[in-house]
Amino acid sequence: MLLVTCPYCGARPEIEFHCGGEAHIARPETPAALDDADWASYLYTRANPKGVHAERWRHVHGCGRWFNALRNTVSDRFIATYKMGEPRPDLSPSQPTPAGGQ
């Protein structure tokens, strides 16, 4: 079973979590100013990378909180988890794997 590290509760089985899609997508400041194409792009256009991807996750059957995670979409391995509002961890080769990684 895959373990996911909740930044609030620690490592838990994957069945306790729900993915909420891509992380770090800012809501438009003035939604009424967007035309239909721009609004559709904001709502539906997402990156679908092969490799490391930032996602939002919710610990549904635990603390209920949202957090962000860096996950490799090829191996399904969680590299790091971090609280909402925190910056995305730097994963440069000179840096060790961030806390919360598996």
N, C-alpha and C positions, 0 to 999 in steps of 0.2 A: 504494500500500500504506500502511496505517495504521502509524505509528510509536508505540511505547509507550516511555516513559522509565522504565527500571528505576532506582530510587534507588541501586543498587549498581553497575550496569554501564553506565548511560547509555541512549541511544535505540537501540532494536532493533525489527525488524519484528514485527508483531502475531502472526505464526505461532509465535513463540517463547514465547508466554504462554498461560496458562489462567486463566479467571475462576473464583473460588471463592465467589461470591455476595456478599451484603450485608456490609459491614464494621461493626465496632463493636457486635456483638451479644455481650453478656456471658453466659457460661454461668451457670446458676443455682448459687448457693453450696451449696444443699442439694437436689440433684435428687430425692432420695427423698421429700422433703416435698411435691413437686408432685403434683397429681392428674392424671389422664389428659388432661383438657382443657388444663390449663396446660402440660403437657409437649408435647402436640401443637402448641400455639401457639408454644412456644419453637422447636421443630424446623421447623415448616412456614410460619408466618406471617411474611411479609417485606413490606417496603415495595416498591412498584412505581411510583415516581414518574416523572412526565414532567418532565425537566429534570436538574439536577445530583444525582448519587447517589454515595454512598461505597461502594466495592466492594473486596473482597480479590482480589489477583491473585498468581499464582506465575510466576516466570521459569523455566519448565520446561526449556527448551533453552538455558539460560545458567547463572546462579549457583544456581538451584534455590530461591532464597529467596522468601518471601512478603512482600508489601508492600500498602499501601492506595493507592487511586486515587480521585480525584474525576472522574467521567465524566458528560458530558451525554448522557442517553439519547435525546434527540431528534436531535442532530447526530453522535453517537458520538465526539465530541471529548474527549480526555483533557485536563482542566484542570490537574490537579496529581497528583503521585505523592509518597508519603512512606512512610518506614519504619514497620514494625509497632511499636506502642507509642508512637509520636509522636501528638500531638493532631491532629485534623482541622484543616486550614488555614482561617483566617478569610477568607471571600470577600466581605467587605463592599465596596461600590462604591468606597470611598476607598482600598482596598488594591490594589496592583499584583498581577498574576497571579503566584502562587507559583512558585518554582523547580521545574522538572520539568514545568511546563505546556507545552502545544504550541500 
